């Protein structure tokens, strides 16, 4: 989804200052960061897991 959206906008991953990935499973966010070769310092992972409360955001550090 991210590469397609960037292509439509005529941008590259380097053109984006901060990525926010809304995902319940941290492994999906880690995989996205690795597959897209994103700088982990420019990624915020918001957890939408029901146990965390609706709409809550949890910032986690993506392992390098």
matplotlib code that plots the C-alpha trace (Angstrom):
import matplotlib.pyplot as plt

x = [0.0, 2.8, 4.7, 1.5, 0.4, 3.9, 4.0, 0.5, 1.8, 5.1, 7.1, 9.8, 10.2, 12.9, 10.3, 8.3, 9.3, 7.3, 5.4, 2.6, 1.7, -1.6, -1.3, -2.3, 0.6, 4.1, 5.6, 3.6, 5.0, 8.6, 8.2, 6.9, 9.9, 12.4, 10.7, 10.4, 13.9, 12.4, 14.5, 13.1, 13.6, 11.0, 8.3, 5.6, 3.6, 0.1, -1.3, -5.0, -5.3, -8.6, -6.9, -5.2, -8.4, -10.1, -8.0, -5.1, -1.7, 1.4, 4.8, 7.3, 10.8, 11.3, 14.4, 17.1]
y = [0.0, 2.5, 2.1, 2.4, 5.6, 7.1, 6.3, 7.9, 11.0, 11.0, 10.7, 8.3, 7.0, 9.7, 12.5, 11.5, 12.9, 10.5, 7.3, 6.1, 2.5, 1.5, -2.2, -4.5, -6.8, -5.4, -8.0, -6.6, -3.1, -4.5, -6.4, -3.2, -1.2, -3.8, -4.6, -0.9, -0.1, 2.7, 4.6, 3.3, 6.7, 8.0, 5.4, 5.6, 2.4, 3.0, -0.1, -0.6, -3.7, -3.8, -4.3, -1.0, 0.9, 2.3, 4.9, 4.7, 5.0, 3.3, 4.4, 1.5, 1.3, -0.7, -3.0, -2.3]
z = [0.0, 0.9, -2.4, -4.4, -2.6, -3.0, -6.7, -7.2, -5.5, -7.4, -4.2, -2.9, 0.7, 1.2, 0.6, 3.7, 7.1, 9.3, 8.6, 10.9, 10.7, 12.3, 13.0, 15.9, 15.3, 15.8, 13.5, 10.5, 11.2, 11.6, 8.3, 6.5, 7.8, 6.6, 3.3, 2.4, 3.8, 6.0, 8.6, 11.9, 13.4, 11.0, 11.8, 14.4, 15.1, 16.4, 18.1, 17.4, 19.6, 21.4, 24.8, 24.3, 24.1, 21.0, 19.2, 21.6, 20.1, 21.4, 20.1, 19.8, 18.7, 15.6, 15.9, 13.4]

ax = plt.figure().add_subplot(projection="3d")
ax.plot(x, y, z, "-o")
ax.set_aspect("equal")
plt.show()
